[in-house]
Amino acid sequence: MRECIFCFGLKENQIFLETDFFKVLLDKYPVQNGHILIVAKEHRMSLKELTDAELVDLIYLEKRLVTIIENHFEVLGITVLQNDAGVMQQGTHFHVHIVPRYQNDGFYDNQVLEQHELLTDNLIQIITEHY
């Protein structure tokens, strides 16, 4: 945890908004102008580690930020992204990306993934059994 940039590397002047459970700041390496991060105040490594109170705060914060951006800027919409557990960048903890989107912005154009087998029938069955 000592190497977590969100726990020990953020400067107060980077944070422009806070709630009880989250900090909001500009992404250091934005994929689009206006790309912001919602960062958990507590060191959480997964969405499933968030408390119910944190989850409620998060969804309301996301909604407020999306509404503000869409109401005040000429954007097509917003993409809300969150990586979880082992796919987060090393040295970080739970955070959400808020990315303004524009017509023909090329957001998904360069994504090439190595496909892995995941049987969708099996996925649906397991989700419905465990929900």
N, C-alpha and C positions, 0 to 999 in steps of 0.2 A: 504494500500500500504506500510506502514511503516514496516510491518512484511514480506514483500517480500524479499526472500533471493537473488534474482537476482538484485533487486534495491539497497539493503543495506548490503548484506552479502558476496558479491564477493570481493576477494582480487585481486589486480592488478597482482600478480604473478600467479594466476590461469588462467588468460586470455592469450592465446598464439597467437591469431589472432583477428583482428577487421576489420570490414568494416564500411561504413557510418552508418549502422543501426543495426548491429549485433556484438556480441562477441562470440568467439569460445573458449571452454574450455573442459577439460576432465570431464566426468560424475563422480560425487562423489561416486556413487554406480553402477559401470558398470556391465552390463549383459554379456559383452565380453571384452577382452582386446582391447583397441583402441576405445571404445565407447566414442563418443564426443557429446557435446551439442552445438547447435547454439541458442543463447539467444538474444531476442530482447532487444535493448538498452532502448527503451521506454516501459513503463508499459502497455502492451497490454494483454488483457485476452482472445482474440480469434483471429483466422486467419482473420475473417471478419473485425476486427478493424485495420488491417495493411493497410497502405497507398499503393497506386500503386507503388510508388518508393521503399517502403520496400519490397513488393512482388517481384519486379524485382531483387532487391539485393539478396533476399533470394534464389530464384531459381538459380541464377548464382553462389552463394556461395555453395549451395548444389551440383551443378554440378562440380564445381572445387574440392571440398573436396572428392567427390566420385571418380572422375578421379584420383586424387593424390593417394588415398588409393589403388584403384584397379591397378594402374600402378606400385606401389612400394612395394606392399605386396602380398603374396600368399593367396588371399581371393577368395572365390567363387563369392562374390558380396557384396552389401551393402543393408541393410534394413534402409529406412528412415521413421521415425515415428514422428507424432506430435499429441499430445492430444490437445483438444480444450475445452474452456470454463469450465464447471463444472467438467470435468474428469481430470483436471490437479491436481497435488499434491498441497495441501494447502501450502501457503507461496511461491508460484512461479507465474510466468507469462509466456506468450507465449514462447515456445522453441521447438526445433526440435532435435530428437535423430538421430545420424548417427552411425549405428552399423555394424561393419565388420561381415561377415557371412562366414561359412565354411561348407563343405559337412558334413552331419550328426551331426551338432552342437546342435541339440535338441531345437532349438529356440522356436518352437511352440509346443513341446511335452507336456508341463505341463499346457497348457492353457485350463481351463474349465470355460465356461461361462454359466450363466443362460440365456437361450434363451427367448427373448421377441417377441411377435407377431409384425411383420411389413410386411404388405402385399406388395410384390414386384411389383405387377401390379399397385397398388396405388402409390408406390414410383416412378416408371418410369413415370407414368402419370403426377404427380406433378412436377417432374424435367423437363420434356419436356414442360410443360405449363409455367413454370416460368423461364426457361433459356433464 
